[in-house]
């Protein structure tokens, strides 16, 4: 129940539960796949308290929640009645680029597997520490048992990936898992190990490859299987479909997988790893340094997930990753250091608490979204300090050849991921890399500086006294109570209290002296902070965002000072009506919690600049 209100707001803002195809989550993000992304309201999402940021990438609608994302995920799943099998079997697809489609499928398939991957990696780290400290012998059966237990995730990765991919492609997950198991069957492993030529039907050559620890082959196989399965389910008579469709699917997919799909995709996935290793080997410390320099921006867009796939492949195949985990280490430490420096320097007590808690999360657990979206990206300038600190630390890491030996999110809790018996200096180099990153980022943050968020304490004190303030109407028209508005977010007063107006004119005027605090690309809304401390949102139309700025003309700019009666916006009522958009205009006081009462006038109609609201 703790996250019920937040979850309901999220479901409403993404277009309702019927607009949700699937939902997964990673360490900090809810990752939605939507039927129609245009039904989601970006503005609503960005106004929801508890949502740090919105990222649209790889065909996914991603909401950055923070450390309690799993709890919110469970509440959304319950409220939206999302089942494991997926409620919508054949949802209309939004056209998107091939690259977005590929990354969306891969990231959506791998995302749910991060917990077992991290658990396995951390388990291997614990074993490494126990053997290095001579607490546990590598010859003991205890070591042998736990070693294969923690190897399980990588050994059967094709099976787990196949099961997960089936949810992405809306096909039978157990049939998908069957094909994944086929790739790691002990008999196949024996045939590959024998070194003898393998042929199907005595004439078709089969490439002898091991598929343990692979990702891409399973995803491709399940994608193809989804079409084969749907074809047979559609064309086979209902009386025999239940057993004939699965059988025919296997008879087609098994040879196709071993002869073409699995070998081809393995070559591609190995190729990706080789390209990264070639980049690393050719340019060494420069490659790591430049990549660390740019990495914060990759994380902010969600593109870093593609690099993580290469890291999983490299650790699974070679036992170490010299590239992707180093980038993540430098990023995590720089974000933590920048947030800590800002926390020490800011005068805003509430923001100071946010900085310190976010910094601690980044340092200890390697989770940086609270730092990134709540502190550094929000203030912009500290991002340059993170780039400098991460870049310099990356140069050192590249120079000494730092390697990660487990797939974990780098942080202080996961330091054993840098330990190995064969490379004793590696752990020391990891500590030095962290120290360089933290110190340089910390100093750079203080030197570059930042625009300190205004302390709201004085404003609140001024607002909660008994001073009576009055706001004029920014527009003329018929008054409507907020609870009668056909928009649940406004009707429920989630954003704030106020009044709605059915406009009879397309001109919006400043209702008081103040500063324009917010404008929007779609030009359908404007924010104003009055000289008396009232934070006002004037929102024209319901779902007017879909007009993309058409019908609207913005007269003022963000940061511009205005006087009462100045023209702010113009819009075309006739065109809005022709486009099917409700022109109802909401006048909302977004800092309503700072006042005792917000009372609209009792008139049924108002003219522009007539008295509209009394604020106490």
N, C-alpha and C positions, 0 to 999 in steps of 0.2 A: 504493500500500500504506500510505502514511502515515496516511490517514484511514479505513482499512478497519474498524478496531474501532469508531470513532465511527459510521460509516455502518451497520454491522450493528446496533448498539444502536438507532439511529433507526428502521430498518426494522422491527425487532422491536416497538418501542414504539408505532409507528403502526398496529399490527395485522397486520404481515406484508406481503409484497409483493403478495399477492392482494387486499389491501384498498386498494391504491393505484390510483386511476383515472388521475391525471395528476400530473406534478410539473414546476414551473417554479421559477426563482429570480430574485430582484432583487439589489440591491447587497449585502444582508446576510441575506436570509431565504430559506429553503426554503419554497415554497408548495405544500402537498399538497392535492389534491382526493381525498377518501376515499370508498369505497363506504359504509362505516358508521363514522361518527365515534365511536360508542360502543365500538368495538373498540380504539380508540387509548387508551393509558394515560397520562393527563396527568401522573400522579405520576412514572412512569418517565421521561418526557420531561424533567421539571424536575430530575431527579436525574442526568441524563446530563452528564458533564463535556465541555464543548465546545458545549453548547446554552445560550445566554444567557437565553432566555425562550421562552415559548409564547404565541402570540396566535391566538385563534379569531375570525375576522371575515370577512364577505362570503362565507360558504360555503367558506372555505379554512382549512386547519389549518397555521398558519405557525410555523416554528421559526426563531428568530433565532440565526444562527450567527456572523456577524461577517465580517471581511475575507476569510476563506478559504472563503466559501460556495460559490464556483464549483467548487473542488476537491472539496468534500464532495458537491456535486450530481453531479459526474461519477462519483464512487465509488458513490453510491446508485443512480444509473441503471444502472451496470454490475452491481452486486450484485442489484438487484431485477429485472434484465432488462426495463427499461422501454424500449420502442421508440418511435421518432418517431411512428409511426402510432397508438400506444396499443394495449395488449394487450386491454383490456376495451371492447368495442364497445357493449354494452348493460348497464350496471351499474345495480343498483337505486338509485333516488334517495332520499336522505333528505329528508323534508319540511322546508322552511325557508321563512322569510318571503320575500315577493316582493322586498323591498328587498335582503335578503341575496343572493337569487338574481341580481338585476340587477347589483349591485356585484361579486359573485363572477365573473360572466361577463365584465364589462368589465375588471376588474383582471387576471383570468387571461389575457385576450387581449392587454392592453397590456404586461403585465410583461415578456415575452420581448423586446419591442421597445425597451426602455430602452437597451441598448448601442448600436444604430445611431442612436437619437435623440440620445444623448449625444455620440457620435462626430461626427455631423453638426453639432450645436451648437458643439462645440469647434473643428471645422474652420472654421466661420463666424467664430468669435472670432479664430482665427489670421489669417484673411484680413483681418478688420477691423484688427487690429494692424499688419499689413504695409502696408495702404493708408494708415492714419493716420500711420505713420512714413515714408511716401513710399518704402518699399522696393519696393512693387508698385503699378503704376498700374491704376486701374479700367478703363482703355481697352485694356489688354493682353489678348492671347488667353489667356495663362497664368491671369490673374484670371478670365476668362470661363469657362474650362474647370473650374477648381476651384470656382467659384461654383455651376455647375450640378451638379457632383459632390456638393457638400455640401447642395444643395437636393433631392437625389434622395429622401432619406428622407421629407421632407414631401410632395413631389410625388406619390409613389407610396404614401403612407401607407395609403390604402384597400386596396391590394393586400396589403401586409404584415399589416395588421390582419385582413383576411379569411382569410389563410393561418393566422394564429395562432388566430383564432376557431374555425376548423374543428376544431382539436384540442380545444377546450373543448366543442364540440357533437357531437364524434364523427362527423364527416362527411368526405367526400373533400376534402383540403386543396387539391388542384389545381383541382377544380371551384369551390371557394370563391375561389381566386386568380383564376380566369377571370372571375368576376363582379366582383371588385375591379378588375381591369384594364379591364373594360367601363366603369366609372365615370370613368376617367381617360383613355379613348381620345382621341387627337388629333382624330378626326372629331367626337366629341361636344363637345369644347372649341370647335371651329370653329362648330358649330351654336349653342352658347350665345353665343359672341362676336358672331355675326351680328345678334343682337337680333330675329330673326324668330320668329313663333309656331311652336311645334313641336307636331305632332299625330301620333298613332299610329292607323293604319288610317283616317286622314282625319277621324276624329270624336272620338278621345280626346285631350284636351289633356295635354301633358307639360310639367311645370314646368322652365324653363331654369335650371339651377343648376350651378355648378362644384363638384366633389366632391373636388378635391385637398385634402390636409391634414385631411380629416375622419376621424372615428373611429367614431362611433355608427352611421352608415348601414351601414357594412360589417358590423358586429356583428349588427345586426338582420336584414340580408339573409341572412347565413350561418345565423343561427338558424332563419329560416323555411325556407331551403333544406334544412337538415338533416331537417326533417319531410317535405318534398316528395321528397327523394332516398330516404329510407327507405321511403316509400309505394311508389314505383315499383320499388325493388329487391325489395320484398316481393311485389308483385302482377304483375310482368311475368315471362313464362316465361324460364327460364334460357338458352334457345337465343338469344334476342334481347336479353336484359337488358343485356349489356355495352355495346351501342351505343344502344339505345332509351332506357334509363333516363337517361343523361346528356343526350341530345337533348331529351327531354320535360321534364327538369328545367330546362334552359336556356330552352326555349320558354315555360315558365310564369314562371320567375324573372326573366327579362330585362324583360318588360313590367311585371311587378309591381314590380320595383325602381325603374324610371324613373318610373312613374306614381304610385306610392303610397309605398313604403318609404323610398327615398332622400330624396325631398323632405320627408317627414314627420319623419324622424330628423334631417335637417339643420336643420330649423326648431327641433327640440327642443335639439340641441346648441348652436345659435346662441343659443337662449333661455337656456341655462345660463350661457353667457359673458356675455350681456347682463344677466342678474340679478346676476352678480358685479360687472360694471362699474357697474351702477346702484347697488349697495351701496357700491362704491368712490367713485363720483362724488357720491353723496348725503351720505355721511358722512366721506369723505376720510381724514384722518389718524386719526380715531377708529376707522374701520373697520379700518385696518391695525393700529393699536395693540391693539384688543380681540382681533383675530384672532391676533396674535402672542402675546398673553397666554395664549390657550387652546391654541395650536398644539402645545406639548409633549405634551398629553394626547391630542390627535388622533393624533399619531405613535405614541404608546404603544399605541393600539388598532388602528392600521393604517388609520384612516379618512382619513388625509391623501392616500392614493392617489387618491381621488375628485377632490380639488382639483387634483392634478397633471394629470388629464385636461383640465380647463378651461384650465390653463396651456399645454398642447400646442396646443389649439384656438386660443387667443388669439395665440400666436406664429405659428402657421401662417397665420392669417387677417390679422392686423393688423401682424405683425412685431415685436410687443413684448408683454410681460406685466407689468402694474403691480401685480400682487397675489400670485399663488401663489409666485413665486420669491422675493419679498421676505419672505414668511412663512418660507420654508425657510432663507433667509440668516440671519435673526434667530435661528431655532431652532438652526441648526448652530453659529453663533458662541457662543451662550449656553451650549450644552452643552459646547463645548470649553473655555470660560472657567471654568465651574463645576468641571469635572473637573480643570483645571489648578490652581485654588485649593485643591481638596481634596487634590490630590497634594502641594502645598507644606505643608499643615497636618497631614496624617495622620501618625501615629507607626508605622503598620503598613507595613513595608518592602515586602512583597509587594503590598499594595493600592496603595501609592504608585506602583509600576511600572505597575500596571493603569491608574491615573488618567492618568499622563503619556502612555502609548502611546495610550490612547483619545482624549485631548485632541488629540494630534498628528494623528490620523486625521480628527477632526472639523474641525480648522482647515484642513488641507491639502486633503483630498478631499471634505469635506462629508458623510462617513458617520458618523452619530451613534449607531447602535445599540449599539456598545461602551460609549459614554458613558452612554446612556440606561438600558440594562438592566444594565450592569455597575457603574455608579457612582451617577448622580443618582436614578433611580427606586428603586434598591436602598436608598439612604439617605433618600429621601423629602424631607427638608427642602431639599436643594439644588434640587429641582424648583421651589420657590417663588422662589428666586433667579433661575432661568432664566426664569420667567414675568415677573418684574420687569424684568430686563435686556432680554428680547425685546420686552416691551410698550412700554418707553420708546423703544427703537431703532425699533420699528414706528411710533410716533407721529412721529418725525422723518422716517422714510422716506415716510410718507403725506403729511406737510407739504410736502416738497420734490418729491413725485411721482416717486419712484424707479421705474425701469423696467428689466426684463431684456430683452435682445435676442436671447437664445438659450436654448433649453431645456437647461439643465445643472443638476447638483447644485451649489449655491453653496458655494464654498470658495476658499482662496487660489490654488489652481491654476487655477480657472475665473474669475478676476477679469475677463478680457476680455469676459465675457458682459454686462457693464454698460457697455461702450464703444459709442459711435456717433458718427458725424461730425456729425449734426444736433443733438446734445445734449451738448455738451462737459462740462457740469457734472454729468452723470449719474454718471460714474465717480468723481468727487470725492465726490459724495453717498453713493455705495456705500461708499467708504472710511470716511467719517464715521459712517455707520450701523454698520459693523463695529466701529469704535472705541468708539462709545457702548455698543453691546451687550456687548462684551468687558469694558470697564471697570466698568460698572454691575453686570453679573452677577458679576464677580470680587469686588467690594466686598460685594455683597449676600450672596454665599456665605459670606464670612468673618464678616459681621455676624450672619447667621441661625444659622450654625454647623451642625454635623451630629454624629451619634453615631458616633464613630470605631470602626471594626471592631477587635475585640480582637486584639492581636498574639499569634500562636499559638506564638511561638518558645519561651517559657518552658514552656508546656504540653507541647510536643513533647519538650523536654529531659527533663521529668519522666517522660514516658511511655516513652522509649526506654531507660531504665535497667533494671536487672535486678529491680526491685521486682515482687513477685508480687501480683496483685490477683485477687479472686474475685467472681463475680457469681452471685446466686441466680436461680432460675427464676421468671419472672413468672407462670407458669401451670402447671397440672398436665396431664400427658398422656404420650403415647408419643414418644420421641425419634426424629428422622429426620435423617440426614445431609443437608446442604444440596444436595449434588450429586444427591440423589434427589428433590428438589422439582420439581414440574411447572410450573416457571416459570424460564425460561432466565436472566433477570436475576439472580435469587437463586442459582440453581444454579451459575452461572458465577462467583459471588462478585464481580460487578461493583460492587455497592454496598458489600460488605464481607464479612468472615468471621463465622461464627457457627454456629447450630444451628437446626433446625426442630422444632416440636412439634405432634403431632396432639392437639388439646386434648380433655380429657374433662370440662372445666368451663368455664363462660363468664365467669370472673372473672380479671382481669389486675391483678397487684400490682407495686408498685415493687420491683425487684430490689436496689436500693441507695439510699443517701441521695443526693439531687441536686436538679436543677431541671428541670422540664418544658420542653424546648427547642423542641418542635414539636407541634402538633395539626393535624387535618385536618377539612375540612367534612364529609367522609364518615364520620368518627369511627372508621375501621377501622385506624388506626395512631397511634402516639404516639412522640415522640422524647424522650430523657432524657439529660442530661449529668450524670454522677455527680460526686461531690466529688473523686474520684481522677482525673478527666479523661477517663473513658471516654464516648464518644458512642454512644448506643445507640438503635437503631430496633426497635420491637416492631410487627410488621406482621401483622395478623390476616386470614387468608384469602387465596386466590389469585383475583384479579379481583373482590375484594369491593367495589371502588369502584363497581361497577355497581348495588349495592344502594342507593346514594344516602343512606347513613346509617341505613337501616332495620336493625333487629336490634341496633343498637349504642347504648350509653348512655355518654356521656363524663362522668367524675366530676371530673376536674381540668382546669385551664385552662393555657394557655401562660404560662410565666414563674412558675408556682406552685412553691414549694419542697415537696418530699415526703420522707418518711422511708421506709426499707426496710419493706415490708409494707403501705404505704398502698394502698388500692384506686384504680386508675387508670381502668379501663374495665370495662364489662360487655357481654356479647353473648349472643344467643340461638342456641345451637347447632342446635336443631331447625329454626328458621326459615331459617337459612343452608342447611341440608341440603335443605329443601323448595324453596329458590330455586335449587338446583343449584350452590351456591358451595362450593368446597373450603375447609374451615375451617383448613387447615394454617397454623400461626402461625410466622413467622420472627423469631428474635431475633438481630439483626445488630449488630456493632460497626462503625460506619461510618468510624471513623478507624483501621482495622486496620493501615494502613501505618505507624502510630507504634509498633507492638509487634513483638516477635520471634516470639511464639507465642500462639495462641488455641486452647486445648484444651478440648473439651467433656468432661463426665464420661462414664464408660463404661457407666453404667446404661442400661437400655432404657426405663425410665419414671422420671418425676420427679413429686414433689408440689410445690405452690406453695411457694416460698422455700427449697427444697432447693438445694444447690450445683449450678450448671449449667455455668459456664465459668470456666476459669483463664486469666488474662491475664498474660503475661510481657513 
